[in-house]
Amino acid sequence: MILTAFGLAIVIGFIFFEISGLTAGGIIAPGYLALYLDEPLRILVTLLISTLTYGVVLLLSRFTILFGRRRFLLMILIGFLLRAAFDGLQVYLPETGFDLQAIGYIVPGLIANEFYRQGIGKTIMAIVIVTVPVFLILQIWYY
């Protein structure tokens, strides 16, 4: 199912890119998100971490020279660190019943990089447009 999700996300994401010129948070992000579409809190936490990552890198770019691979690496690294921080936060919130986990350690950084390149609104729209069909096809195919 995971390979199918990634394969579908790559194909649907590529078709969407050819039509619109927008990417859906990287080549694998829609596949991961489709696997967790039935857990909306995880998706929201992932988007929150992505937004925080984008904000931190935007702030750092005012004081340093960030472009290309440096910016991409920083997006991945800060997304990773924020995801780890959210994992550590779980220790202090055991009785709330909320699972504040993001999807993957790299996905928030990939999405944040697309936020930087094409804007938050366009990226979220692209993510929804690519992820929902992947999810629906997986539901039909496997259930």
Buried (B, 14 or more C-beta within 10 A) or exposed (E): EEEBBBEBBBEBBEEBBEEEEBBBBBBBBBBBBBBBBEEEEBBEBBBBBBBBBBEBBBEEBEEEEBEEEEBBEBBBEBBBBBBEEBEEEEEEEEEEEEEBBBBBBBBBBBBBBBBBEBEBEBBBBBBEBBBBBBBEBBEEEEE
